[in-house]
Amino acid sequence: MANFVAFEDMAVGMTASTGKTITEADILMFAAVSTDTNPVHLNAEVAATTPFKERIAHGMLSAGLISAVLGTKLPGEGTIYMGQTLSFRRPVKIGDTVTATVEVIALDPVKKRATLKTVCTVAGKVVIEGEALVMPPSRA
């Protein structure tokens, strides 16, 4: 049985979350897959000269956790991710545990679309915030 919340069963205020501790391996694999080899992510000496003073994770690595929530929890399997705004508020460092949370904030019954507030936090502090537009699975 599929793991999803059908559009018809969604309600404003519904939430879901997932979390992950960011590792050295995550950053190296993300750099390889994305081809983003910016030294701030990979080179401690270069990163030490930046305002962050140490290596930081790729912002899109943490943002990918939002996609994980949308595709596996709310709405879940079969969801079509249509759009996303992102504001990066704080850096994520190796060893940080990022929690991505989505909250249904609007439903469009004519188009069967849902808008969700998206937030990633580390130790209760916002590191990314934005909004997602999705087409959830439908029972119709």
C-alpha positions as CSV (number, residue, x, y, z in Angstrom):
1,M,0.0,0.0,0.0
2,A,1.3,3.4,-0.9
3,N,2.5,5.8,1.8
4,F,0.8,9.1,1.0
5,V,-1.9,11.6,2.1
6,A,-4.3,12.1,-0.8
7,F,-5.2,15.7,-1.7
8,E,-8.7,15.1,-0.5
9,D,-7.5,14.1,3.0
10,M,-5.1,17.1,3.4
11,A,-5.9,19.9,5.7
12,V,-4.3,23.3,6.5
13,G,-2.1,22.9,9.5
14,M,-0.9,19.3,8.8
15,T,2.8,18.8,9.4
16,A,5.6,16.3,8.9
17,S,9.3,16.3,9.6
18,T,12.5,14.3,9.0
19,G,16.0,14.8,10.4
20,K,19.6,13.9,9.4
21,T,23.0,14.5,10.9
22,I,25.2,15.9,8.2
23,T,28.5,14.0,7.8
24,E,31.8,14.5,6.0
25,A,30.7,11.7,3.6
26,D,27.4,13.5,2.9
27,I,29.3,16.6,1.8
28,L,31.8,14.7,-0.3
29,M,29.0,12.7,-2.0
30,F,26.9,15.8,-2.6
31,A,29.9,17.6,-4.1
32,A,30.5,14.6,-6.5
33,V,26.8,14.3,-7.6
34,S,26.1,18.1,-7.9
35,T,29.6,19.0,-9.2
36,D,29.6,21.9,-6.7
37,T,33.2,21.8,-5.5
38,N,33.2,25.2,-3.9
39,P,36.2,25.1,-1.5
40,V,34.1,26.5,1.3
41,H,32.5,23.0,1.4
42,L,35.7,20.9,0.8
43,N,38.8,22.8,1.8
44,A,39.4,23.6,5.5
45,E,42.2,26.1,4.8
46,V,40.1,28.1,2.3
47,A,37.0,27.9,4.5
48,A,39.0,29.3,7.4
49,T,39.3,32.6,5.5
50,T,35.5,32.9,5.0
51,P,33.1,34.5,7.5
52,F,32.1,31.0,8.6
53,K,35.7,30.2,9.7
54,E,35.2,26.5,8.9
55,R,33.8,24.2,6.2
56,I,30.0,24.3,5.8
57,A,27.6,22.0,4.1
58,H,26.1,22.8,0.7
59,G,22.8,24.7,1.3
60,M,21.0,22.4,-1.3
61,L,22.1,19.4,0.7
62,S,20.0,20.5,3.6
63,A,17.3,21.7,1.3
64,G,17.1,18.2,-0.1
65,L,15.6,17.1,3.2
66,I,12.5,19.1,2.4
67,S,12.2,17.0,-0.8
68,A,12.5,13.9,1.4
69,V,9.6,15.0,3.6
70,L,7.4,15.9,0.6
71,G,8.1,12.7,-1.3
72,T,7.9,10.2,1.6
73,K,5.7,11.7,4.4
74,L,3.5,14.7,3.5
75,P,2.0,14.4,1.0
76,G,4.2,11.4,0.4
77,E,4.7,8.9,-2.5
78,G,3.5,10.1,-5.8
79,T,3.8,13.8,-5.0
80,I,4.9,16.0,-7.8
81,Y,7.2,18.8,-6.6
82,M,6.3,21.9,-8.7
83,G,8.2,24.8,-7.1
84,Q,10.2,25.9,-4.1
85,T,11.4,29.2,-2.6
86,L,14.4,29.1,-0.3
87,S,16.1,31.6,2.0
88,F,19.3,30.4,3.6
89,R,19.6,31.9,7.1
90,R,22.5,30.1,8.8
91,P,25.3,27.8,7.8
92,V,25.1,24.0,8.4
93,K,28.3,22.4,9.7
94,I,29.6,18.9,9.7
95,G,27.9,17.1,12.6
96,D,24.9,19.4,12.7
97,T,21.5,17.6,12.8
98,V,19.1,19.3,10.3
99,T,15.4,18.8,10.8
100,A,13.2,19.6,7.8
101,T,9.5,20.4,8.6
102,V,6.7,21.0,6.2
103,E,3.3,22.5,7.0
104,V,0.3,22.7,4.8
105,I,-0.7,26.4,4.5
106,A,-3.0,26.5,1.5
107,L,-5.0,24.0,-0.6
108,D,-6.3,24.7,-4.2
109,P,-9.2,22.3,-4.8
110,V,-9.7,23.4,-8.4
111,K,-6.1,22.6,-9.4
112,K,-5.5,20.0,-6.6
113,R,-2.4,21.8,-5.5
114,A,-1.0,22.3,-2.0
115,T,1.3,25.0,-0.7
116,L,3.5,24.1,2.2
117,K,5.7,26.2,4.5
118,T,9.1,24.6,4.5
119,V,11.7,25.1,7.3
120,C,15.0,23.5,8.2
121,T,16.4,23.9,11.7
122,V,19.6,23.0,13.6
123,A,19.2,23.0,17.4
124,G,16.0,24.9,17.1
125,K,17.5,27.7,14.9
126,V,16.2,28.3,11.4
127,V,18.8,27.6,8.7
128,I,16.5,27.5,5.7
129,E,12.9,28.7,5.2
130,G,10.6,28.9,2.2
131,E,7.5,27.6,0.5
132,A,6.8,24.6,-1.7
133,L,4.1,24.1,-4.3
134,V,3.2,20.4,-4.9
135,M,0.6,18.3,-6.7
136,P,-0.3,15.6,-4.2
137,P,-1.7,12.2,-5.2
138,S,-5.5,12.2,-5.5
139,R,-8.1,9.6,-4.9
140,A,-10.2,11.0,-7.7
